[in-house]
């Protein structure tokens, strides 16, 4: 059995514990390029890698996130891969091995079915500052353009413009 974590709003934690994780309702036409299911990550020894999506998911509007921990059979097929690439159909154990081996930020697993409440092991509170926002490594890239036009209205734009001018003069 492979352990997974799904990150959810703390307000929904008790309801998820009672009824399980349901498949999302789709709006509009079904897109065959993106698999539908429950998003989760395998539990690996590196806590940050297992919970890397927390800050990005908090940008959707909820203030406190919890981890929904559950187990599924090793042989069950799941969709896995980097969020910006095409997903591969792997067994749950293979998906966990890929994440454990590579430790890739931006990795995601999509379980193509609902998770029953009997499969849920725990609902735990999490540190609220884990992971990345926007994209993995986005804050390491720096500012591409610090001109006044590109930085108009941005947070700390004066500091960015001055650093950009100093770098380019």
C-alpha positions, 0 to 999 in steps of 0.5 A: 500500500502506498501512502499519499497526501491530498492538500485541502481547505481546513474547513472541509477537513471534517467532511472529507474525513466523513465522506472521502475525496470525491472526483471534481465536477467538470465545468464545460466540455471534457478535455481529453488531454488532462486526466480527471481525478483526485490530485495527491502526492506520494509520501516520501522521506523529504517532507517539503517534496511531499507537501510542495503544492501547499502554498500554490493551493493556498493562493486559491483563497483558503487560509489554512490547509490540512493534509488528507493522508490515505493509502491505495494499493501499489498496483493501482494505476495513476496518472503522474508527471510534472504539472506542465508536461503530459502525464504517464499512466503508472502504478502507485508504487512506480509514481512514488518511486519516481518522486523519491528518486528525482525529488522533482518540484512540480510533480503531481499524481492524479488518482482517476477515482474517488477515495473512500473514507475508509482509505483515509488514515488521517487529517492533519494540520500542516505548516502553512509556509511550505512549498512554492508559489507561481512555479517551482524556482520562480523566485530564483529567476529574478526580474527580467525587465526592471524598466519603469513601464514593466514595473508600474504598479508592482510591489517594491517596484522602485527597488527593482528598478534601481537594481535593474538600472545599477546592473545595466549601467 
